[in-house]
Amino acid sequence: MEIVILVVLIALVAVGAISGLVVGSRRKKQLPPASPPSAPTITAPPAEPQVGEDAAPPRDEARRTVEEVDLPDAETALGGPVAVEDPVAAPPVAPEIEIPEPTAGRLVRLRARLARSQNALGKGLLTLLSREHLDDDTWEAIEDTLITADVGVAPTQELVERLRERVRVLGTRTTDDLRMLLREELLRLLDPEMDRTVKTEGGEETPGVVMVVGVNGTGKTTTTGKLARVLVADGRSVVLGAADTFRAAAADQLQTWGERVGARTVRGPEGGDPASVAFDAVKEGIAEGADVVLIDTAGRLHTKTGLMDELGKVKRVVEKHGPLDEVLLVLDATTGQNGLVQARVFAEVVEITGIVLTKLDGTAKGGIVIAVQRELGVPVKLVGLGEGADDLAPFEPEAFVDALIGD
């Protein structure tokens, strides 16, 4: 009996399982079919971006956009660096060539400027000479005035002795007569017969070569640039040699002066060999057929080589092309007797052929003209009378003395 009951139960369980499978299958068949996927929403393309918008411009507009906006913004908008074709560079604008003032009579035109600073000397001497009694004290005061003006002890004594003799013999007392006597004696000390021409002629196949020397602070590089203007004003073609390679921006300064008058500047690396630059400058002057080569030299060096040894080397190297026509020593007139010390040192190394006195308008010590000529036995050829580009003038003894003592 129990076996029968067990069989019946197993049969009922089997029937139930089969019924469940059939019902599940039917339910699957009755489910609604899955709906097809909806079509994607189609939107209109974005409007073409305008300059300054964040959206990336079309490729055919990329270049236009980059040209119209800052490059960083354009790169961000385009998602990376933009290859932009370099625009055609405009040719450099050549500096305007200036026409320097003619040099003839330049010192006469600048006479008033010179007289403003020198008149104290001339008026002081005339006041002393016009005293009713020219005793020993008066002549001593005249000597002091001349020495204070940097005329120098020996030239002062010579001048005073001649004036005393002429006043005693002629019995001169009028102001005009005394002025004439003083003018004559000052001119005699200045030696107007000295050749004050700056030698720039050169040879048949070589330009004239001028070397400019002097310590820093005297206005040496500026004087070289102004001398280029003097030569150009006189119809000469000029090449500049920037052999002062140790002073910062000296070559730039000289090149600026040259560009203003159309003169080319030959230069080397900062701290380079000055003699090499000087050699190349003369070589270029020969190649270009220039009339004159002006060489600006160092006033000090940052090496163990002595300045004077370096200047001697520059001179020797330049002379491999041909003779050195002129060596101009630039002195600051305001330094007085210190300038004479400088003159002696330079004269021992290079043969000085002429003196350039700068800043002569800023001192009442114009007697340095007489003293330096006596010291070196060479003439003052040029004087600087201000900061203007055309304030370098050929030295004219008569114009200088007339400015010194007034009319």
KEKE-3310 file (N, C-alpha, C; in steps of 0.2 Angstrom, whole numbers, plus 5000, padded with zeros to 4 digits):
npx = (5004:5009:5019:5012:5006:5017:5021:5011:5012:5024:5021:5011:5019:5028:5019:5014:5026:5028:5017:5019:5030:5024:5015:5023:5029:5019:5016:5027:5025:5014:5018:5020:5028:5045:5047:5053:5070:5070:5072:5087:5088:5089:5099:5101:5116:5129:5130:5141:5156:5160:5173:5183:5174:5171:5170:5177:5184:5179:5190:5194:5194:5202:5215:5212:5206:5216:5224:5217:5214:5222:5236:5237:5223:5218:5224:5219:5205:5206:5210:5224:5241:5242:5247:5254:5257:5272:5270:5274:5289:5290:5302:5316:5316:5326:5337:5335:5345:5356:5360:5375:5380:5390:5407:5416:5421:5414:5418:5418:5404:5401:5406:5400:5395:5406:5412:5404:5408:5422:5424:5427:5440:5446:5441:5445:5459:5460:5454:5464:5475:5471:5472:5477:5490:5502:5509:5520:5512:5501:5505:5508:5495:5490:5497:5493:5480:5481:5487:5478:5468:5473:5484:5497:5513:5526:5522:5514:5523:5531:5522:5518:5530:5533:5521:5523:5535:5531:5521:5528:5537:5529:5520:5506:5489:5475:5460:5457:5470:5476:5469:5472:5486:5486:5479:5488:5498:5493:5489:5502:5507:5498:5502:5498:5503:5504:5500:5484:5476:5466:5473:5468:5470:5476:5483:5485:5478:5473:5463:5462:5468:5463:5466:5458:5461:5461:5456:5442:5427:5431:5424:5427:5421:5410:5416:5422:5411:5406:5416:5416:5404:5409:5418:5410:5402:5411:5411:5417:5418:5415:5421:5418:5427:5424:5433:5433:5430:5428:5420:5404:5391:5398:5401:5388:5384:5393:5389:5377:5379:5386:5376:5367:5373:5376:5387:5396:5398:5411:5412:5415:5414:5408:5421:5430:5445:5453:5462:5460:5447:5450:5459:5451:5442:5449:5452:5439:5437:5446:5441:5429:5432:5432:5435:5440:5445:5439:5445:5439:5446:5449:5447:5450:5454:5447:5456:5472:5481:5490:5483:5490:5499:5490:5485:5497:5498:5486:5489:5501:5495:5486:5494:5499:5491:5495:5501:5498:5488:5484:5484:5473:5472:5460:5455:5448:5443:5439:5447:5459:5475:5476:5473:5485:5494:5488:5490:5504:5506:5500:5507:5519:5517:5510:5512:5506:5497:5488:5477:5461:5450:5438:5422:5425:5417:5412:5420:5430:5443:5451:5464:5470:5472:5483:5493:5493:5497:5510:5515:5515:5519:5512:5498:5482:5468:5454:5440:5427:5412:5400:5384:5378:5376:5383:5393:5406:5421:5433:5449:5452:5463:5462:5448:5446:5454:5448:5435:5439:5444:5434:5426)
npy = (4994:5006:5008:5010:5022:5030:5030:5036:5049:5053:5053:5063:5074:5075:5077:5090:5098:5097:5103:5117:5120:5121:5131:5142:5143:5146:5159:5166:5167:5175:5188:5205:5210:5216:5234:5243:5251:5268:5281:5291:5308:5321:5335:5352:5358:5366:5384:5393:5397:5413:5426:5424:5416:5401:5389:5377:5383:5380:5370:5377:5390:5391:5397:5410:5414:5412:5422:5433:5432:5431:5420:5409:5408:5404:5391:5384:5384:5376:5364:5361:5365:5376:5376:5389:5398:5408:5425:5436:5444:5461:5472:5478:5494:5506:5517:5535:5544:5557:5574:5580:5596:5608:5609:5620:5634:5631:5632:5646:5648:5642:5650:5659:5649:5644:5655:5658:5650:5653:5666:5671:5669:5677:5690:5692:5693:5705:5714:5714:5719:5731:5739:5754:5755:5743:5734:5722:5714:5714:5708:5695:5691:5690:5679:5669:5668:5663:5651:5645:5643:5632:5634:5631:5631:5634:5640:5650:5659:5663:5670:5680:5687:5692:5700:5710:5716:5721:5730:5739:5745:5750:5757:5755:5758:5758:5749:5743:5742:5734:5723:5719:5716:5706:5696:5694:5688:5677:5670:5667:5658:5648:5644:5647:5643:5629:5613:5609:5600:5585:5570:5561:5556:5544:5530:5526:5514:5512:5516:5532:5530:5532:5531:5532:5536:5535:5537:5529:5538:5550:5553:5547:5537:5543:5555:5548:5545:5557:5563:5555:5561:5574:5571:5565:5576:5583:5577:5564:5546:5534:5521:5512:5506:5496:5494:5494:5483:5479:5487:5488:5489:5498:5495:5495:5508:5515:5510:5515:5529:5528:5524:5534:5543:5535:5527:5512:5500:5490:5476:5465:5451:5453:5457:5452:5451:5466:5470:5462:5466:5479:5476:5469:5480:5489:5481:5479:5492:5494:5485:5491:5502:5514:5531:5534:5526:5524:5520:5515:5513:5503:5510:5504:5488:5471:5461:5453:5458:5473:5489:5498:5489:5482:5493:5496:5484:5484:5495:5490:5479:5485:5492:5482:5483:5495:5512:5520:5534:5544:5547:5550:5558:5558:5570:5575:5591:5596:5589:5595:5596:5582:5577:5579:5570:5558:5560:5560:5546:5539:5544:5538:5525:5525:5534:5550:5560:5571:5581:5579:5589:5587:5593:5606:5617:5616:5621:5633:5632:5634:5635:5623:5619:5626:5621:5607:5606:5611:5601:5589:5593:5592:5597:5604:5598:5596:5601:5598:5605:5603:5593:5591:5583:5589:5596:5595:5603:5609:5615:5631:5643:5657:5660:5654:5661:5674:5671:5669:5681:5690:5703)
npz = (5000:5004:4994:4983:4986:4986:4973:4966:4971:4966:4952:4952:4955:4944:4934:4937:4936:4922:4917:4922:4913:4901:4903:4905:4893:4885:4890:4886:4872:4872:4875:4870:4855:4855:4854:4840:4838:4842:4830:4828:4834:4824:4822:4817:4809:4818:4818:4808:4816:4824:4824:4839:4845:4855:4848:4836:4821:4804:4793:4782:4786:4796:4795:4792:4804:4814:4810:4814:4828:4844:4844:4855:4859:4847:4845:4856:4852:4841:4845:4847:4842:4829:4812:4805:4791:4789:4788:4775:4777:4780:4772:4781:4787:4781:4791:4791:4781:4787:4783:4787:4795:4786:4788:4787:4795:4806:4820:4821:4820:4832:4841:4851:4860:4865:4870:4881:4892:4893:4894:4907:4909:4899:4902:4915:4914:4906:4914:4925:4917:4914:4925:4934:4939:4935:4945:4953:4961:4953:4941:4946:4950:4937:4932:4941:4937:4924:4926:4933:4924:4917:4908:4910:4918:4913:4899:4904:4912:4901:4893:4902:4904:4891:4889:4899:4895:4883:4887:4895:4886:4876:4883:4884:4888:4885:4884:4872:4866:4875:4874:4861:4862:4871:4863:4853:4859:4865:4853:4848:4857:4854:4842:4827:4815:4814:4807:4806:4799:4798:4794:4781:4768:4763:4752:4735:4733:4745:4759:4769:4785:4801:4818:4834:4850:4868:4886:4893:4895:4891:4880:4868:4859:4855:4849:4838:4831:4828:4821:4809:4804:4801:4791:4781:4779:4772:4760:4760:4759:4772:4783:4798:4812:4825:4837:4850:4860:4873:4881:4886:4874:4866:4852:4847:4850:4841:4829:4828:4826:4814:4805:4804:4795:4784:4785:4785:4799:4805:4815:4829:4840:4857:4869:4860:4850:4848:4839:4828:4824:4820:4809:4800:4798:4790:4780:4774:4771:4760:4751:4748:4743:4751:4757:4769:4784:4800:4816:4831:4847:4862:4879:4890:4897:4901:4903:4907:4899:4896:4893:4885:4878:4871:4862:4855:4848:4840:4832:4825:4818:4810:4802:4793:4782:4777:4779:4795:4795:4804:4821:4833:4849:4861:4873:4889:4892:4904:4913:4915:4921:4923:4911:4904:4910:4905:4891:4890:4893:4883:4872:4873:4868:4856:4841:4843:4833:4833:4843:4851:4859:4870:4877:4879:4881:4893:4903:4911:4909:4897:4894:4893:4880:4875:4884:4882:4869:4870:4878:4871:4858:4847:4837:4843:4835:4833:4842:4854:4857:4864:4866:4854:4838:4828:4834:4835:4830:4818:4825:4826:4829:4829:4830:4842:4851:4850:4855:4868:4874:4870:4861)
capx = (5000:5014:5022:5007:5005:5023:5021:5006:5015:5029:5017:5008:5025:5030:5013:5015:5032:5027:5012:5023:5034:5019:5012:5028:5030:5013:5016:5032:5022:5009:5021:5020:5035:5049:5047:5059:5073:5068:5076:5090:5086:5094:5098:5104:5123:5130:5131:5149:5158:5163:5180:5182:5170:5175:5170:5183:5182:5181:5197:5196:5194:5207:5221:5209:5204:5222:5227:5213:5214:5228:5238:5235:5216:5216:5226:5214:5199:5207:5212:5231:5245:5240:5253:5253:5263:5275:5268:5280:5291:5292:5309:5318:5316:5333:5337:5335:5352:5356:5365:5378:5382:5396:5412:5419:5418:5410:5420:5416:5397:5400:5410:5396:5394:5413:5414:5401:5412:5429:5425:5429:5447:5448:5439:5449:5465:5459:5453:5470:5479:5469:5474:5481:5497:5504:5515:5522:5506:5496:5507:5507:5488:5489:5500:5488:5474:5483:5489:5471:5465:5477:5489:5503:5518:5531:5519:5512:5529:5533:5517:5518:5536:5532:5517:5526:5540:5528:5517:5532:5540:5524:5516:5499:5484:5468:5457:5458:5477:5478:5466:5476:5492:5484:5477:5494:5503:5490:5490:5509:5507:5494:5506:5493:5506:5504:5496:5479:5472:5466:5476:5464:5471:5478:5486:5481:5473:5471:5459:5466:5466:5463:5465:5456:5463:5460:5453:5435:5424:5433:5420:5431:5417:5406:5420:5423:5405:5405:5421:5413:5400:5413:5421:5404:5400:5416:5411:5421:5415:5418:5420:5420:5429:5422:5438:5433:5426:5427:5415:5397:5387:5402:5400:5381:5384:5397:5385:5371:5382:5387:5370:5364:5376:5377:5393:5395:5402:5414:5412:5417:5411:5410:5427:5435:5452:5452:5467:5457:5442:5454:5462:5445:5439:5454:5451:5433:5438:5450:5437:5423:5435:5431:5440:5443:5443:5440:5445:5438:5449:5447:5450:5452:5453:5446:5461:5478:5485:5489:5479:5495:5501:5484:5485:5502:5496:5481:5493:5505:5491:5483:5500:5500:5488:5498:5503:5492:5489:5482:5482:5470:5471:5454:5456:5442:5446:5438:5451:5465:5482:5476:5473:5492:5496:5485:5493:5511:5506:5498:5512:5524:5515:5508:5514:5501:5498:5484:5473:5454:5448:5430:5419:5428:5412:5409:5425:5433:5450:5453:5471:5473:5474:5490:5497:5494:5501:5517:5517:5516:5522:5507:5492:5475:5465:5447:5437:5420:5409:5393:5382:5375:5379:5388:5397:5414:5423:5440:5451:5454:5466:5460:5442:5447:5456:5443:5430:5442:5445:5429:5427)
capy = (5000:5012:5008:5013:5029:5034:5030:5041:5056:5054:5054:5070:5079:5075:5081:5097:5101:5097:5109:5123:5122:5122:5137:5147:5144:5150:5166:5170:5168:5180:5194:5209:5210:5223:5240:5244:5257:5275:5285:5297:5315:5325:5342:5356:5359:5373:5390:5395:5401:5419:5427:5425:5411:5395:5383:5377:5386:5375:5370:5382:5396:5391:5402:5417:5415:5413:5429:5438:5432:5429:5413:5405:5407:5400:5385:5381:5382:5371:5358:5360:5370:5378:5378:5395:5400:5414:5431:5439:5450:5468:5474:5483:5501:5509:5523:5540:5547:5564:5578:5584:5603:5609:5610:5626:5640:5628:5635:5653:5648:5640:5655:5661:5644:5644:5661:5658:5647:5655:5673:5673:5670:5683:5696:5692:5695:5711:5718:5715:5722:5738:5743:5760:5753:5736:5732:5715:5710:5713:5703:5689:5689:5688:5673:5665:5667:5659:5644:5642:5641:5626:5636:5628:5635:5637:5644:5656:5663:5665:5675:5686:5691:5696:5706:5715:5719:5725:5735:5744:5748:5754:5762:5754:5758:5758:5743:5740:5741:5729:5717:5717:5713:5699:5692:5692:5684:5670:5667:5665:5652:5642:5643:5646:5640:5622:5610:5606:5596:5578:5567:5556:5555:5537:5529:5525:5509:5511:5522:5535:5526:5536:5528:5536:5533:5539:5533:5529:5544:5556:5555:5544:5534:5549:5559:5545:5545:5564:5564:5552:5566:5579:5568:5564:5583:5586:5573:5558:5540:5532:5514:5513:5500:5496:5490:5494:5477:5477:5491:5486:5493:5503:5494:5498:5516:5518:5509:5520:5535:5527:5523:5541:5546:5530:5524:5505:5498:5483:5475:5458:5448:5457:5454:5449:5454:5472:5471:5458:5470:5484:5473:5468:5486:5492:5476:5481:5499:5493:5481:5495:5509:5519:5536:5534:5521:5527:5515:5517:5508:5503:5514:5500:5481:5467:5456:5455:5462:5480:5493:5501:5484:5481:5498:5494:5478:5486:5499:5485:5475:5490:5494:5477:5485:5501:5516:5523:5541:5549:5544:5556:5557:5562:5572:5578:5597:5597:5586:5599:5593:5575:5575:5579:5564:5553:5562:5557:5539:5537:5546:5533:5519:5526:5541:5554:5566:5576:5581:5581:5591:5587:5596:5612:5622:5615:5622:5639:5630:5633:5635:5616:5619:5628:5616:5600:5607:5611:5595:5584:5595:5591:5602:5602:5598:5596:5603:5597:5611:5602:5587:5590:5579:5593:5601:5594:5608:5609:5620:5637:5647:5664:5660:5652:5667:5679:5669:5669:5687:5694:5709)
capz = (5000:5004:4988:4978:4987:4984:4965:4965:4973:4961:4946:4953:4955:4937:4930:4939:4932:4915:4916:4923:4908:4896:4904:4904:4886:4882:4892:4882:4866:4872:4876:4864:4852:4857:4849:4836:4841:4840:4826:4831:4833:4819:4823:4812:4810:4821:4814:4807:4822:4822:4827:4846:4849:4857:4843:4831:4814:4798:4791:4777:4789:4801:4794:4793:4811:4817:4809:4817:4835:4847:4843:4860:4858:4841:4846:4860:4848:4836:4849:4846:4838:4822:4808:4802:4787:4791:4784:4771:4782:4777:4772:4786:4785:4782:4794:4787:4781:4789:4780:4792:4794:4783:4793:4786:4799:4812:4826:4821:4822:4839:4846:4857:4865:4868:4874:4888:4897:4893:4895:4913:4909:4895:4906:4921:4911:4903:4920:4928:4913:4913:4931:4933:4940:4934:4949:4954:4963:4947:4937:4950:4949:4930:4932:4944:4932:4918:4928:4935:4917:4914:4903:4912:4922:4908:4895:4908:4913:4895:4891:4906:4903:4885:4890:4904:4891:4878:4890:4897:4880:4872:4887:4882:4893:4883:4884:4865:4864:4879:4871:4855:4864:4874:4858:4849:4863:4865:4847:4847:4861:4851:4835:4821:4809:4815:4802:4810:4795:4800:4788:4779:4761:4761:4746:4728:4733:4752:4762:4774:4791:4807:4825:4839:4856:4874:4891:4894:4899:4887:4874:4863:4854:4852:4845:4832:4827:4826:4816:4803:4801:4798:4785:4777:4777:4767:4754:4760:4762:4778:4786:4805:4815:4832:4840:4857:4861:4880:4884:4884:4869:4862:4845:4846:4850:4835:4823:4827:4823:4807:4801:4803:4789:4779:4785:4788:4804:4805:4822:4831:4846:4863:4872:4855:4849:4845:4833:4823:4821:4816:4803:4796:4796:4785:4774:4771:4768:4754:4747:4746:4740:4755:4757:4776:4789:4807:4821:4839:4851:4869:4884:4896:4895:4906:4903:4910:4894:4897:4888:4880:4874:4866:4857:4851:4844:4835:4827:4821:4814:4805:4797:4788:4776:4774:4784:4799:4793:4809:4828:4837:4856:4864:4880:4892:4894:4911:4918:4916:4921:4923:4904:4902:4912:4900:4885:4891:4893:4876:4867:4874:4865:4849:4839:4843:4828:4834:4849:4851:4866:4871:4883:4880:4882:4900:4908:4910:4909:4890:4893:4892:4873:4875:4888:4879:4863:4872:4881:4866:4852:4842:4837:4844:4828:4834:4849:4855:4861:4866:4865:4848:4833:4824:4839:4834:4825:4817:4829:4823:4834:4829:4833:4849:4855:4850:4860:4875:4876:4868:4857)
cpx = (5004:5017:5018:5006:5011:5023:5016:5008:5020:5026:5014:5014:5027:5025:5013:5020:5031:5022:5015:5027:5030:5016:5017:5030:5025:5014:5021:5029:5017:5012:5021:5027:5038:5048:5053:5063:5071:5073:5080:5088:5091:5093:5102:5111:5124:5132:5139:5151:5161:5170:5179:5178:5174:5175:5175:5180:5183:5188:5199:5196:5199:5212:5218:5208:5211:5225:5223:5212:5221:5230:5236:5228:5214:5218:5221:5208:5200:5209:5219:5234:5242:5246:5251:5259:5265:5273:5275:5283:5293:5299:5311:5318:5323:5332:5338:5342:5352:5361:5369:5380:5389:5401:5416:5416:5414:5412:5418:5408:5396:5403:5406:5395:5401:5414:5410:5405:5419:5430:5428:5437:5449:5447:5443:5456:5465:5458:5460:5475:5477:5469:5478:5489:5498:5510:5516:5516:5501:5498:5507:5500:5487:5492:5496:5482:5475:5484:5482:5467:5469:5482:5495:5508:5522:5527:5516:5517:5531:5528:5517:5524:5535:5527:5520:5531:5536:5524:5522:5535:5535:5520:5509:5495:5477:5466:5458:5465:5479:5475:5470:5482:5491:5482:5483:5498:5500:5490:5497:5510:5504:5498:5501:5496:5506:5499:5490:5474:5472:5468:5471:5464:5472:5482:5482:5476:5471:5467:5464:5463:5468:5462:5463:5457:5461:5456:5446:5433:5426:5428:5423:5426:5413:5410:5421:5417:5404:5410:5419:5408:5404:5416:5415:5402:5405:5416:5415:5417:5419:5416:5422:5422:5428:5427:5438:5428:5425:5422:5409:5394:5391:5401:5393:5381:5388:5393:5380:5373:5383:5381:5366:5367:5378:5384:5393:5400:5404:5415:5414:5413:5413:5416:5431:5441:5451:5456:5464:5451:5445:5456:5456:5442:5443:5453:5445:5433:5441:5445:5431:5426:5433:5437:5444:5440:5444:5440:5445:5441:5447:5450:5452:5450:5451:5450:5467:5483:5484:5486:5484:5498:5496:5484:5491:5501:5491:5485:5497:5501:5488:5488:5502:5497:5491:5499:5497:5493:5488:5481:5480:5469:5465:5455:5450:5445:5445:5443:5458:5471:5482:5476:5481:5495:5494:5489:5500:5511:5505:5503:5518:5523:5514:5510:5508:5502:5493:5480:5466:5452:5441:5428:5422:5423:5409:5415:5428:5441:5452:5460:5474:5475:5481:5495:5498:5498:5509:5519:5519:5520:5518:5501:5486:5471:5458:5445:5429:5417:5401:5391:5379:5379:5384:5392:5404:5416:5431:5443:5454:5457:5463:5453:5442:5449:5451:5437:5433:5442:5439:5431:5429)
cpy = (5006:5013:5011:5020:5033:5035:5035:5048:5058:5056:5061:5075:5080:5079:5088:5101:5102:5103:5116:5125:5124:5129:5143:5148:5148:5158:5170:5171:5173:5187:5198:5209:5217:5228:5241:5250:5263:5278:5290:5303:5318:5332:5346:5357:5366:5378:5391:5399:5408:5420:5428:5420:5405:5389:5383:5380:5380:5376:5376:5389:5397:5396:5409:5419:5416:5419:5434:5438:5430:5422:5408:5403:5402:5392:5381:5379:5377:5364:5356:5365:5370:5379:5384:5397:5407:5420:5433:5445:5456:5469:5479:5490:5504:5516:5529:5543:5554:5567:5582:5591:5603:5611:5617:5631:5637:5631:5642:5653:5646:5645:5657:5656:5643:5650:5661:5655:5649:5662:5675:5674:5676:5690:5697:5695:5703:5716:5719:5720:5730:5742:5749:5759:5746:5735:5724:5711:5709:5708:5696:5686:5687:5681:5667:5663:5663:5652:5641:5639:5635:5628:5632:5633:5638:5642:5651:5661:5666:5671:5681:5690:5695:5701:5711:5719:5724:5731:5741:5748:5752:5758:5761:5754:5757:5750:5739:5738:5735:5722:5714:5714:5706:5694:5689:5687:5677:5666:5664:5659:5646:5640:5642:5643:5632:5619:5606:5601:5588:5574:5561:5554:5547:5536:5528:5520:5507:5517:5525:5531:5531:5531:5533:5533:5538:5534:5534:5535:5550:5558:5552:5541:5539:5553:5555:5545:5552:5566:5561:5557:5572:5577:5568:5571:5586:5581:5566:5552:5537:5524:5515:5506:5500:5491:5490:5489:5475:5482:5489:5491:5498:5502:5497:5505:5518:5516:5513:5527:5534:5527:5530:5545:5541:5527:5517:5504:5491:5482:5467:5457:5452:5453:5451:5453:5460:5473:5467:5462:5476:5482:5472:5475:5489:5487:5478:5488:5498:5490:5486:5501:5515:5524:5535:5528:5524:5521:5517:5511:5508:5508:5511:5493:5477:5461:5458:5459:5470:5484:5496:5496:5482:5486:5497:5489:5480:5490:5495:5481:5479:5491:5488:5479:5491:5506:5519:5531:5546:5545:5550:5554:5561:5563:5576:5585:5599:5594:5589:5595:5585:5573:5575:5573:5558:5554:5559:5549:5536:5538:5541:5527:5520:5533:5545:5559:5571:5575:5583:5583:5591:5591:5603:5618:5621:5617:5629:5638:5629:5633:5629:5616:5621:5623:5609:5600:5607:5605:5589:5586:5594:5595:5599:5603:5598:5598:5601:5602:5610:5595:5586:5586:5583:5598:5599:5598:5607:5615:5625:5642:5654:5665:5658:5658:5673:5677:5670:5676:5692:5699:5715)
cpz = (5000:4998:4983:4979:4985:4976:4963:4966:4967:4954:4946:4952:4947:4933:4931:4936:4925:4913:4917:4916:4902:4897:4903:4897:4882:4884:4887:4875:4866:4873:4870:4861:4854:4852:4846:4839:4838:4835:4829:4829:4829:4820:4818:4814:4814:4816:4814:4813:4820:4826:4835:4849:4850:4852:4838:4824:4809:4796:4786:4779:4794:4801:4795:4801:4815:4816:4812:4824:4837:4846:4848:4860:4852:4842:4850:4856:4844:4839:4848:4843:4831:4818:4804:4797:4789:4786:4780:4775:4778:4777:4777:4783:4787:4786:4789:4787:4782:4784:4785:4790:4791:4789:4793:4791:4805:4818:4827:4823:4829:4844:4852:4862:4869:4873:4881:4893:4898:4894:4902:4913:4905:4899:4912:4919:4909:4909:4924:4924:4913:4920:4930:4934:4940:4938:4949:4956:4957:4943:4940:4949:4942:4929:4935:4940:4927:4920:4930:4929:4914:4908:4904:4914:4917:4903:4898:4909:4906:4892:4895:4905:4896:4886:4894:4899:4886:4881:4892:4891:4877:4876:4886:4888:4891:4883:4877:4864:4869:4876:4865:4857:4867:4868:4854:4853:4864:4859:4846:4851:4857:4844:4830:4815:4809:4810:4806:4805:4798:4793:4786:4771:4759:4755:4740:4729:4740:4754:4767:4781:4797:4813:4830:4846:4862:4879:4890:4898:4896:4882:4868:4857:4851:4847:4838:4828:4824:4820:4809:4800:4798:4792:4779:4774:4772:4761:4754:4762:4767:4780:4793:4807:4822:4836:4847:4859:4868:4883:4881:4880:4866:4855:4843:4845:4843:4829:4822:4824:4816:4803:4800:4797:4784:4779:4789:4794:4804:4813:4823:4837:4852:4867:4867:4855:4845:4839:4827:4820:4817:4809:4798:4793:4790:4779:4770:4768:4761:4749:4744:4743:4744:4755:4764:4780:4796:4812:4828:4843:4859:4874:4890:4894:4902:4906:4906:4905:4896:4891:4883:4876:4869:4860:4852:4846:4838:4830:4822:4816:4808:4799:4792:4782:4773:4780:4788:4798:4799:4816:4832:4844:4859:4871:4882:4894:4901:4916:4919:4916:4921:4915:4901:4904:4907:4894:4885:4890:4886:4871:4868:4870:4857:4847:4838:4838:4829:4840:4848:4858:4866:4877:4885:4882:4890:4905:4906:4910:4901:4889:4892:4884:4872:4878:4885:4872:4865:4875:4876:4859:4846:4842:4840:4837:4828:4841:4849:4860:4863:4865:4858:4843:4829:4828:4839:4829:4824:4822:4825:4828:4835:4832:4840:4854:4856:4855:4867:4878:4875:4864:4860)
residu = (MET:GLU:ILE:VAL:ILE:LEU:VAL:VAL:LEU:ILE:ALA:LEU:VAL:ALA:VAL:GLY:ALA:ILE:SER:GLY:LEU:VAL:VAL:GLY:SER:ARG:ARG:LYS:LYS:GLN:LEU:PRO:PRO:ALA:SER:PRO:PRO:SER:ALA:PRO:THR:ILE:THR:ALA:PRO:PRO:ALA:GLU:PRO:GLN:VAL:GLY:GLU:ASP:ALA:ALA:PRO:PRO:ARG:ASP:GLU:ALA:ARG:ARG:THR:VAL:GLU:GLU:VAL:ASP:LEU:PRO:ASP:ALA:GLU:THR:ALA:LEU:GLY:GLY:PRO:VAL:ALA:VAL:GLU:ASP:PRO:VAL:ALA:ALA:PRO:PRO:VAL:ALA:PRO:GLU:ILE:GLU:ILE:PRO:GLU:PRO:THR:ALA:GLY:ARG:LEU:VAL:ARG:LEU:ARG:ALA:ARG:LEU:ALA:ARG:SER:GLN:ASN:ALA:LEU:GLY:LYS:GLY:LEU:LEU:THR:LEU:LEU:SER:ARG:GLU:HIS:LEU:ASP:ASP:ASP:THR:TRP:GLU:ALA:ILE:GLU:ASP:THR:LEU:ILE:THR:ALA:ASP:VAL:GLY:VAL:ALA:PRO:THR:GLN:GLU:LEU:VAL:GLU:ARG:LEU:ARG:GLU:ARG:VAL:ARG:VAL:LEU:GLY:THR:ARG:THR:THR:ASP:ASP:LEU:ARG:MET:LEU:LEU:ARG:GLU:GLU:LEU:LEU:ARG:LEU:LEU:ASP:PRO:GLU:MET:ASP:ARG:THR:VAL:LYS:THR:GLU:GLY:GLY:GLU:GLU:THR:PRO:GLY:VAL:VAL:MET:VAL:VAL:GLY:VAL:ASN:GLY:THR:GLY:LYS:THR:THR:THR:THR:GLY:LYS:LEU:ALA:ARG:VAL:LEU:VAL:ALA:ASP:GLY:ARG:SER:VAL:VAL:LEU:GLY:ALA:ALA:ASP:THR:PHE:ARG:ALA:ALA:ALA:ALA:ASP:GLN:LEU:GLN:THR:TRP:GLY:GLU:ARG:VAL:GLY:ALA:ARG:THR:VAL:ARG:GLY:PRO:GLU:GLY:GLY:ASP:PRO:ALA:SER:VAL:ALA:PHE:ASP:ALA:VAL:LYS:GLU:GLY:ILE:ALA:GLU:GLY:ALA:ASP:VAL:VAL:LEU:ILE:ASP:THR:ALA:GLY:ARG:LEU:HIS:THR:LYS:THR:GLY:LEU:MET:ASP:GLU:LEU:GLY:LYS:VAL:LYS:ARG:VAL:VAL:GLU:LYS:HIS:GLY:PRO:LEU:ASP:GLU:VAL:LEU:LEU:VAL:LEU:ASP:ALA:THR:THR:GLY:GLN:ASN:GLY:LEU:VAL:GLN:ALA:ARG:VAL:PHE:ALA:GLU:VAL:VAL:GLU:ILE:THR:GLY:ILE:VAL:LEU:THR:LYS:LEU:ASP:GLY:THR:ALA:LYS:GLY:GLY:ILE:VAL:ILE:ALA:VAL:GLN:ARG:GLU:LEU:GLY:VAL:PRO:VAL:LYS:LEU:VAL:GLY:LEU:GLY:GLU:GLY:ALA:ASP:ASP:LEU:ALA:PRO:PHE:GLU:PRO:GLU:ALA:PHE:VAL:ASP:ALA:LEU:ILE:GLY:ASP)
# end
